[in-house]
């Protein structure tokens, strides 16, 4: 019997997971070494003592072990925060089970994983909204094209030059802008962000430049974003959504470093660094009348091109783990990763929504988890699960011996291959030319030209 006890004790103390067992009266009868490490307590401080004598909980908080004891039902993947006998806060993800002998409840067992350090890290760097400070260390990825942009961004922190960040929707342009601000000498001053597509044109001028009382009905004395960002950084998101006449006024303010409120006659000097973002090729925006050429040249003193996720797929596993960790924290779950089939699906998928789409898919998948520890293809929404992966090399056109015997010229072969390729690419994006062009890495104008050329047969 003593030998069996030694074996049992050795096994419990060797596993890398906390185990805590109480009897039907709430007194601890098993408390392994890992659990004592997680909770920062000695085993003798806990063993043979009632839970309420040792641990305390937040207001309205409740021990999952005692809850299982009360209701005789298991509780899985529950996040619990509580305090040890030194007043230190502990955060764990728990699986708790009733222990029955026949129909009689004789105790409860808890298996716990420590997330205290992860919790603090996430609170400090991600979830402390309003005070969150995104830095270059927050940017996830080791792909060379991505790290090259990070290095260029770090160098740009040394000056006050205007910056234009170019990248598709969802690539993380705002994260780069915040990192640049936090790495600059302006970090202690305001970072003001405005999405130019979110405000009606009639209001945007007043928001940017401010108003003088009585300038129009209901106008009050109010500083605009330039004045609010004094000494700091003004981030103008989706600058190509700004009305062209307003772009001209914006250019004047940037060049003269002075702003005039609507209805005022006085120019006010401003010291603000401008960072702008654009979600399309600037040349396309200029060609199609969505951006002034002179404003583009003024903003693009430093130009940063953020690569889309489809061009840095090697970063997908690291991003997946980051988002799983993030939503484990938010949802009180303990998902450990994704299975190989889902990873293969993600690596083949083309990610039109980029990193933002990946995050949303992980969040959605974790909402569909029951008691699983791994995410699988079954947790994806149907429109993604049953959508065939699209890759640029997915369309092949076989020039076999029969084709050659028919006397098809190289020019005709290439024409037919291009037509087949573009037809399938368009079908993949339900005929959306803009999205197809982005996927193929070309401008909308170029794609339309090729489609017209193919249609005419020339």
FENDA-V861220 format. One line per field, one symbol per residue. ss: DSSP state (@ for helix, = for strand, . for the rest). psi: psi as a letter, one per 40 degrees, with the letter a starting at -180 (. if undefined). burial: 1 if it has 9 or more other C-alpha atoms within 8 Angstrom, else 0. Layout:
ss=???
psi=???
burial=???
This chain:
ss=.@@@@@@@@@@@@@...======...=====.@@@@@@@...@@@....=@@@@.==......@@@@@@@@...=========.....=============..===========.@@@@@@@@@@@@........@@@.....@@@@@@@@@@@@@......====......@@@@@@@@@@........=====.....@@@@@@@@@==..........==.@@@@....=====.@@@..@@@@@@@@@@@@@.==..=.....==...======...@@@@@@.....@@@@@@@..====...@@@.@@@@@@@@@@@@@@@@@@@.....==.@@@@@@@@@.....@@@@@@@@@@@@@@......==.@@@..@@@@...............@@@@@....@@@@@@@@@@@@@@@@@@@....@@@@@@@@...@@@@@@@@@@@@@..
psi=ddddddddddddedifihhhhiaeeehhdhhiddddddefiideedheiiddddiiiiheiihdddddddefiihifhhhhahaeeehhhhihihhiihigbehheaiihhihhedddddddddedegidehhhideehhiehddddddddddddeeeaeiihhhhiiheefddddddddddeieedeiihhhhheeehiddddddddeiiihedihehihhiaddddehebhhhhhfdeehiddddddddddddefiihiheiehhhiighhhhiihfihddddddefehhdddddddfdhhhhhiideefeeedddddddddddddddefifhdaiidddddddddiegdeadddddddddddddeiceieiiideeiideddehhihidedhihhgadddddefhidddddddddddddddddddffehdddddddefiiddddddddddddee.
burial=00000000000110001111111101111111111101001010011011100111100000011111100101101111111110000111111111110000111111111111001011111101000111110000101001101101110110001111111101111011111111111110111100111000000111111111111000110011111111111111111101010111001111001111111100000101111111111101110001110011011111110111110100110111101111111001101011100110100111101111111011111100100001111011000010000100000000000011000100001010101111011100100010111110011100110010110000
